[in-house]
Amino acid sequence: MAVDERRIAILGAGKIGEALVRGLLSSGWRGPDDLVATARRQERVDELRERHEIHATLSNAEACSGAALVVVAVKPQDIDALLGEIGGLLTAEQTVLTIAAAIPTSRLERRLADGVPVVRAMPNTPSTVHEGIAGLCAGSHAGDEHLDIAEEALSHLGAVVRVPEEAMDAITAVSGSGPAYFALLAEAMIEAGILLGLSREISTQLVVQTMLGTAKQLRDEKLHPVELREMVTSPGGTTIAAIRELEQAGVRAAFLNAIQAAMDRSRELARGEQ
C-alpha cells in the first residue's frame, strides 16, 4: 500500500497518545481523517472515535497500513508483543517514532525490516496539557528528515530538544521523572502551609501558583535560577533563613544523588534488567 504523507498512526492511545491526538487536531496540523489510533479495549476505541472523530481500531496492523508516521505509544512491557504484530509490515518509507520509556532504538530496529527509520523520544507528563518537553534522538537509519517530522508532531505537546541517544537516560532522569520531583516538593510545601495554620485549599493554591509563576519567570524572562533566587533573598530576611535550613539539610546534594540514581536505573532498564 502506498504511504500517505499526512497519515499518522498512534499505537496505544493512552494519556500521552490521546494528548498528541488533541494537539494535532487543535492546531489544525492534521485533520480527523489523517489520524488513526489504536487501543486494547473496544470501549476505549469507541471513546476515541466519539471524542475526536478519528478512525480508531483494535488492530495495530491495520493502523500502520499507509501511515507515514507510526507513533509507538504503548507501555514498555508491551513493546515486544507490538513489534511481533507490526515488525514485518513496516517499510523504509515510513517513520517510527517511539515514546516507550527506556527502550533503545536498536531494540526496535532488530524487529523491523532493514532500513526502517526509528526515532526515539522521551516526553513527560505535562505533555497532556501541552506544556511538556521531549528529548529526541535518531536511530541508525533515521536522518534529519525523519527527526523533522517527529519533532513537528511532538511540538504539539510542548518543547522538543534533540540529543544523541546516549543522552536519553539523562533526559529520562531530569525531565521524564522530573514532574515527580516537583510534585514531592509541592506536597512538602503544602503540608508546611497547613502546619503554619493555612487551610489545605489555600496552601495548595499558593504552592501550585507559585511553582507555575516561577517556572514562567525562568522560561519567559530567561532568568538563571540564581538570579531569581537572589531577587527574592534580601539580607537578613525570611528567605535566607529558609535557604540556610535547606542547605544544612543537604537538599541540593539529595537532588544530585536522586537524579543520578534515576539515570542509573534508566540504563539498567535499557539493558533489559528488571
Phi, psi and chi 1 to 4 in degrees:
 res  aa     phi    psi   chi1   chi2   chi3   chi4
   1 MET       -  138.5 -177.7  177.3  178.7      -
   2 ALA   -67.1  148.3      -      -      -      -
   3 VAL   -84.8  130.6  171.6      -      -      -
   4 ASP   -92.5  115.4 -179.0  -15.6      -      -
   5 GLU   -61.5  -20.6  -68.3  -59.7  -36.7      -
   6 ARG   -95.7  -10.3  -68.2 -171.6   57.1   80.1
   7 ARG   -82.2  131.6 -172.8  171.6  176.0   83.0
   8 ILE  -126.3  127.6  -61.9  175.1      -      -
   9 ALA  -105.6  130.0      -      -      -      -
  10 ILE  -115.3  105.7  -60.1  167.2      -      -
  11 LEU   -92.3  109.2  -49.4 -176.9      -      -
  12 GLY    95.1   68.2      -      -      -      -
  13 ALA   -83.4   74.1      -      -      -      -
  14 GLY   -84.2 -147.2      -      -      -      -
  15 LYS   -63.8  -48.8  -70.9 -176.4  178.3  179.8
  16 ILE   -70.2  -41.7  -61.8  -70.6      -      -
  17 GLY   -60.4  -44.2      -      -      -      -
  18 GLU   -69.7  -34.2 -173.2  174.4    7.9      -
  19 ALA   -61.0  -38.0      -      -      -      -
  20 LEU   -64.5  -42.8 -178.8   57.8      -      -
  21 VAL   -56.2  -49.7  169.5      -      -      -
  22 ARG   -60.0  -43.6  -71.9 -161.7  -51.9  -91.0
  23 GLY   -64.9  -42.9      -      -      -      -
  24 LEU   -65.3  -38.6  -63.1  176.2      -      -
  25 LEU   -75.7  -44.2  -67.3  175.0      -      -
  26 SER   -66.6  -28.9   63.2      -      -      -
  27 SER   -80.3  -16.7   67.4      -      -      -
  28 GLY    80.8    3.7      -      -      -      -
  29 TRP   -66.2  -32.1 -169.3   60.3      -      -
  30 ARG  -137.1  150.8  -70.8  -66.7 -172.5  -89.2
  31 GLY  -101.7  170.4      -      -      -      -
  32 PRO   -56.4  -33.5  -25.8   34.8      -      -
  33 ASP   -71.3  -14.7  -67.7  -19.1      -      -
  34 ASP   -90.1   -9.8  -59.9  -42.7      -      -
  35 LEU  -115.3  143.1  -57.0 -178.4      -      -
  36 VAL  -137.8  136.6   56.4      -      -      -
  37 ALA  -128.3  153.6      -      -      -      -
  38 THR  -121.0  155.9   71.0      -      -      -
  39 ALA  -147.9  167.3      -      -      -      -
  40 ARG   -91.2  -17.7  -60.8  176.1   68.0  173.7
  41 ARG  -119.9  142.5  -64.0  176.6  -67.1  104.1
  42 GLN   -62.2  -35.8 -173.6   61.1   49.6      -
  43 GLU   -61.0  -38.4  -46.6   90.3   87.9      -
  44 ARG   -69.4  -39.9  178.0   61.7  172.5  160.9
  45 VAL   -58.5  -47.3  166.3      -      -      -
  46 ASP   -62.4  -38.7  -64.5  -20.9      -      -
  47 GLU   -63.2  -44.2 -174.2  179.1   69.1      -
  48 LEU   -63.5  -41.1  -68.9  165.5      -      -
  49 ARG   -62.3  -47.3  -73.7  174.3 -178.2  161.8
  50 GLU   -69.7  -40.2  -67.0  169.6   13.5      -
  51 ARG   -74.2  -38.0 -174.7  177.2  -64.4  164.7
  52 HIS  -117.6   -6.7  -56.0  -68.1      -      -
  53 GLU    59.8   32.2  -60.3 -179.5  -16.0      -
  54 ILE  -102.1  169.6   62.8  171.8      -      -
  55 HIS   -79.7  133.3 -179.5   55.3      -      -
  56 ALA  -135.7  149.7      -      -      -      -
  57 THR  -154.0  159.7  175.6      -      -      -
  58 LEU   -82.3  -14.7  -66.0  169.7      -      -
  59 SER   -96.7  112.0  171.5      -      -      -
  60 ASN   -66.0  -36.3  -67.3  -53.0      -      -
  61 ALA   -62.8  -43.4      -      -      -      -
  62 GLU   -62.8  -42.2  175.9 -169.2  -16.9      -
  63 ALA   -64.4  -37.1      -      -      -      -
  64 CYS   -70.3  -26.6  -70.7      -      -      -
  65 SER   -59.8  116.8 -179.8      -      -      -
  66 GLY    80.5    2.2      -      -      -      -
  67 ALA   -83.5  128.8      -      -      -      -
  68 ALA   -71.1  -36.2      -      -      -      -
  69 LEU  -121.9  123.1 -179.4   65.0      -      -
  70 VAL  -112.8  111.0  176.6      -      -      -
  71 VAL   -94.7  118.2 -178.3      -      -      -
  72 VAL   -93.1  103.7  175.4      -      -      -
  73 ALA  -117.5   20.2      -      -      -      -
  74 VAL   -77.7  166.6  -60.6      -      -      -
  75 LYS   -68.6  149.6  -65.8  177.1 -179.8  177.7
  76 PRO   -53.3  -36.5  -26.9   34.4      -      -
  77 GLN   -70.5  -13.5   59.4  -93.6   32.4      -
  78 ASP  -100.9    2.2  -62.8  -33.4      -      -
  79 ILE   -66.5  -40.4 -165.7   81.2      -      -
  80 ASP   -66.9  -40.2  -72.3  -35.6      -      -
  81 ALA   -63.4  -40.5      -      -      -      -
  82 LEU   -64.0  -45.2  174.6   69.3      -      -
  83 LEU   -63.7  -30.3  -66.9  173.5      -      -
  84 GLY   -64.9  -30.2      -      -      -      -
  85 GLU   -78.3  -42.0  -68.4 -179.7   55.0      -
  86 ILE  -111.6  -10.3   67.6  169.7      -      -
  87 GLY   -54.2  -39.6      -      -      -      -
  88 GLY   -88.2    0.4      -      -      -      -
  89 LEU  -100.1  -21.7  -55.6  176.5      -      -
  90 LEU   -84.0  152.2  -61.0  175.7      -      -
  91 THR  -123.7  170.0   70.7      -      -      -
  92 ALA   -68.4  -11.2      -      -      -      -
  93 GLU   -81.5   -9.2  -74.9   69.8   46.9      -
  94 GLN  -104.6  154.9  -63.0  172.4  -75.9      -
  95 THR  -113.7  129.8  -60.3      -      -      -
  96 VAL  -100.0  125.0  174.5      -      -      -
  97 LEU  -113.7  111.1  168.0   59.4      -      -
  98 THR  -101.4  131.1  173.2      -      -      -
  99 ILE  -117.5   20.1   59.3  175.1      -      -
 100 ALA   -75.0  121.5      -      -      -      -
 101 ALA   -62.5  137.8      -      -      -      -
 102 ALA    66.2   15.4      -      -      -      -
 103 ILE  -102.5  111.9  -55.0  -65.7      -      -
 104 PRO   -68.8  155.6   22.1  -30.0      -      -
 105 THR   -61.1  -32.9   57.3      -      -      -
 106 SER   -61.1  -32.0   59.2      -      -      -
 107 ARG   -66.9  -37.5 -176.2  165.0  161.7 -171.4
 108 LEU   -73.0  -42.8  -83.4   74.9      -      -
 109 GLU   -59.9  -33.5  -71.1  167.9  -14.8      -
 110 ARG   -65.3  -23.8  -74.5 -165.4  -65.4  -91.2
 111 ARG  -102.6   -0.5  -57.9  -72.3  -60.5  -84.1
 112 LEU  -109.1  163.8  -58.3  174.0      -      -
 113 ALA   -62.2  151.7      -      -      -      -
 114 ASP   -60.1  133.5 -171.5   41.3      -      -
 115 GLY    93.1   -6.4      -      -      -      -
 116 VAL   -69.7  121.9  174.0      -      -      -
 117 PRO   -75.0  132.5   23.5  -29.3      -      -
 118 VAL  -120.2  130.3  177.2      -      -      -
 119 VAL  -118.6  134.6  176.8      -      -      -
 120 ARG  -111.3  138.0  175.3 -176.7  170.5 -168.9
 121 ALA  -132.3  151.9      -      -      -      -
 122 MET  -126.2   86.1 -179.1   64.3 -135.0      -
 123 PRO   -81.2  165.2   28.3  -29.3      -      -
 124 ASN  -118.4  173.9   57.7    7.3      -      -
 125 THR   -64.4  -27.2   56.3      -      -      -
 126 PRO   -60.9   -8.0  -27.7   37.2      -      -
 127 SER   -58.6  -27.0  -62.9      -      -      -
 128 THR   -68.1  -19.5   61.0      -      -      -
 129 VAL  -113.2   18.3  -68.5      -      -      -
 130 HIS    60.8   33.0  -58.3  162.5      -      -
 131 GLU  -127.8   28.6  -73.4  -70.8   -6.0      -
 132 GLY   -88.0 -175.8      -      -      -      -
 133 ILE  -145.2  143.1 -171.6  164.9      -      -
 134 ALA  -129.6  135.7      -      -      -      -
 135 GLY   -83.2  145.0      -      -      -      -
 136 LEU  -136.3  134.2 -169.0   69.4      -      -
 137 CYS  -144.2  159.7   70.4      -      -      -
 138 ALA  -101.1  142.8      -      -      -      -
 139 GLY   -80.9 -173.5      -      -      -      -
 140 SER   -70.2  -21.1   58.8      -      -      -
 141 HIS  -107.0    3.1  -55.4  -59.4      -      -
 142 ALA   -97.2  134.9      -      -      -      -
 143 GLY  -112.4 -169.9      -      -      -      -
 144 ASP   -60.5  -35.7  -73.9  -18.2      -      -
 145 GLU   -66.4  -31.1   68.0  -87.7   23.9      -
 146 HIS   -77.0  -38.9  -52.7  109.0      -      -
 147 LEU   -63.1  -37.7  -74.4  167.4      -      -
 148 ASP   -61.8  -47.3  -71.6  -15.7      -      -
 149 ILE   -67.9  -36.8 -173.8   68.6      -      -
 150 ALA   -66.8  -42.8      -      -      -      -
 151 GLU   -65.0  -40.4 -179.6  171.7  -13.8      -
 152 GLU   -63.8  -40.1 -168.1  163.7    6.4      -
 153 ALA   -65.2  -46.7      -      -      -      -
 154 LEU   -70.1  -22.6  -71.2  171.5      -      -
 155 SER   -62.6  -15.7   68.9      -      -      -
 156 HIS   -81.6   -0.4  -63.3   90.3      -      -
 157 LEU  -108.8   -7.6  -64.3  178.6      -      -
 158 GLY   145.1 -147.0      -      -      -      -
 159 ALA   -87.2  160.8      -      -      -      -
 160 VAL  -136.9  136.9 -179.9      -      -      -
 161 VAL  -125.1  137.5  -66.3      -      -      -
 162 ARG   -94.4  133.1  -64.7 -171.5 -173.8 -172.2
 163 VAL  -140.5  160.5  -63.8      -      -      -
 164 PRO   -69.2  155.9   23.3  -32.1      -      -
 165 GLU   -61.6  -29.7 -174.0  157.0   16.1      -
 166 GLU   -65.4  -14.5   54.1  -95.2   28.7      -
 167 ALA   -89.9   -4.1      -      -      -      -
 168 MET   -68.0  -28.8  -71.5  -61.7  -77.0      -
 169 ASP   -68.6  -34.9  -66.3  -48.2      -      -
 170 ALA   -69.2  -38.9      -      -      -      -
 171 ILE   -59.2  -44.7  -66.1  -77.8      -      -
 172 THR   -58.8  -43.5  -60.6      -      -      -
 173 ALA   -70.4  -37.0      -      -      -      -
 174 VAL   -85.6  -56.0  173.7      -      -      -
 175 SER  -102.5  -31.5   62.4      -      -      -
 176 GLY   -64.1  -48.5      -      -      -      -
 177 SER   -86.2  -12.3  -60.3      -      -      -
 178 GLY   -51.5  -42.7      -      -      -      -
 179 PRO   -56.7  -30.9  -29.2   37.4      -      -
 180 ALA   -68.3  -35.0      -      -      -      -
 181 TYR   -64.7  -44.7  -46.6  149.6      -      -
 182 PHE   -66.7  -36.2  -73.7  110.8      -      -
 183 ALA   -64.8  -39.6      -      -      -      -
 184 LEU   -64.5  -42.2 -177.7   63.7      -      -
 185 LEU   -62.7  -44.0  176.3   60.1      -      -
 186 ALA   -61.2  -42.4      -      -      -      -
 187 GLU   -59.3  -44.7 -176.8 -176.8   -8.9      -
 188 ALA   -65.1  -41.8      -      -      -      -
 189 MET   -67.7  -37.7  -69.1  177.5   65.7      -
 190 ILE   -63.9  -44.2  -70.3  165.8      -      -
 191 GLU   -62.5  -36.5  -65.2  -63.1  -33.2      -
 192 ALA   -63.1  -42.1      -      -      -      -
 193 GLY   -60.6  -40.4      -      -      -      -
 194 ILE   -64.9  -40.5  -65.4  169.1      -      -
 195 LEU   -59.2  -34.0  179.1   66.6      -      -
 196 LEU   -84.7    3.3  -59.8  179.9      -      -
 197 GLY   104.3    1.7      -      -      -      -
 198 LEU   -80.8  153.1  -62.3  172.5      -      -
 199 SER   -70.9  157.3   70.0      -      -      -
 200 ARG   -61.3  -39.1 -179.4  170.7  -65.7  -83.5
 201 GLU   -62.6  -48.4  179.8 -177.0    7.2      -
 202 ILE   -69.7  -41.2  -72.3  177.9      -      -
 203 SER   -60.5  -42.3 -173.2      -      -      -
 204 THR   -63.7  -44.9  -60.4      -      -      -
 205 GLN   -62.1  -42.5 -174.1  176.1   -3.2      -
 206 LEU   -61.3  -46.5  -73.0  168.9      -      -
 207 VAL   -69.6  -48.2  170.5      -      -      -
 208 VAL   -63.2  -45.0  171.5      -      -      -
 209 GLN   -68.4  -34.5 -174.8   60.6   36.5      -
 210 THR   -65.0  -41.7  -61.6      -      -      -
 211 MET   -64.1  -44.5  -66.9 -179.6   78.0      -
 212 LEU   -63.0  -47.3  174.6   63.3      -      -
 213 GLY   -64.7  -38.7      -      -      -      -
 214 THR   -64.5  -43.2  -58.0      -      -      -
 215 ALA   -61.1  -41.1      -      -      -      -
 216 LYS   -68.0  -36.4  -67.1 -167.3   72.7  170.6
 217 GLN   -61.4  -47.7  -89.5 -169.7  -68.8      -
 218 LEU   -61.1  -40.7  -69.6  169.2      -      -
 219 ARG   -77.6  -52.4 -177.9 -171.6   67.1 -176.9
 220 ASP   -78.4  -34.1  -62.6  -12.6      -      -
 221 GLU   -93.8   -0.5  -62.3  179.4   15.3      -
 222 LYS    52.8   43.6  -65.3 -179.0  169.5   54.1
 223 LEU   -84.3  143.7  -68.7  173.8      -      -
 224 HIS   -76.2  143.5 -170.3  -78.2      -      -
 225 PRO   -52.8  -35.0  -28.2   35.1      -      -
 226 VAL   -63.1  -40.8  171.1      -      -      -
 227 GLU   -60.1  -46.4  -67.7 -179.7  -79.0      -
 228 LEU   -64.9  -41.7 -165.8  150.3      -      -
 229 ARG   -62.8  -41.1  179.2  167.7   56.8   81.0
 230 GLU   -68.4  -29.5  -70.9 -179.5  -12.7      -
 231 MET   -62.5  -33.8  -74.0  166.5   53.2      -
 232 VAL   -89.3  -20.9 -178.5      -      -      -
 233 THR   -98.1  106.3  -52.8      -      -      -
 234 SER   -99.1  152.9   54.4      -      -      -
 235 PRO   -57.7  129.1  -25.0   35.1      -      -
 236 GLY    68.2   15.1      -      -      -      -
 237 GLY   -95.2 -168.5      -      -      -      -
 238 THR   -70.6  -39.0   58.9      -      -      -
 239 THR   -67.3  -42.9  -54.1      -      -      -
 240 ILE   -66.0  -30.4 -167.6   61.3      -      -
 241 ALA   -65.7  -40.6      -      -      -      -
 242 ALA   -69.1  -42.5      -      -      -      -
 243 ILE   -60.2  -40.0  -65.8  -67.4      -      -
 244 ARG   -59.7  -42.3 -178.9 -177.7   63.7 -178.4
 245 GLU   -63.6  -42.6  -68.3  -64.7  -37.4      -
 246 LEU   -64.2  -42.3  -69.6  170.1      -      -
 247 GLU   -66.7  -40.5  -66.3  -71.7   10.1      -
 248 GLN   -65.8  -29.1  -72.4  179.2  -17.3      -
 249 ALA   -79.9   -6.6      -      -      -      -
 250 GLY    75.9   30.0      -      -      -      -
 251 VAL   -62.8  -42.4  168.9      -      -      -
 252 ARG   -60.8  -47.5 -171.4 -171.9  -57.7 -100.2
 253 ALA   -64.6  -35.4      -      -      -      -
 254 ALA   -62.9  -40.0      -      -      -      -
 255 PHE   -66.4  -43.1  -90.8  103.4      -      -
 256 LEU   -58.8  -45.4  -67.9  172.3      -      -
 257 ASN   -68.3  -39.1  -67.6  -25.1      -      -
 258 ALA   -64.8  -44.6      -      -      -      -
 259 ILE   -70.7  -34.5  -65.7  171.6      -      -
 260 GLN   -61.5  -42.1  177.2   71.7   52.0      -
 261 ALA   -64.0  -38.3      -      -      -      -
 262 ALA   -64.4  -41.5      -      -      -      -
 263 MET   -65.3  -42.4 -173.1  179.7   77.3      -
 264 ASP   -60.1  -40.8  -67.4  -17.3      -      -
 265 ARG   -68.4  -37.8 -178.0   58.4  179.6  149.0
 266 SER   -60.6  -40.5 -179.7      -      -      -
 267 ARG   -65.5  -38.9  -73.0  176.2  173.2  169.0
 268 GLU   -62.5  -43.8  -69.6  173.5   -2.8      -
 269 LEU   -65.0  -37.1  -67.6  170.8      -      -
 270 ALA   -64.8  -28.7      -      -      -      -
 271 ARG   -83.9   -2.0  -67.9 -167.0  -62.8  -92.7
 272 GLY    88.8   11.2      -      -      -      -
 273 GLU   -80.5  141.5  -60.9  177.2   22.2      -
 274 GLN   -94.7      -  -62.5  -56.4  -47.4      -
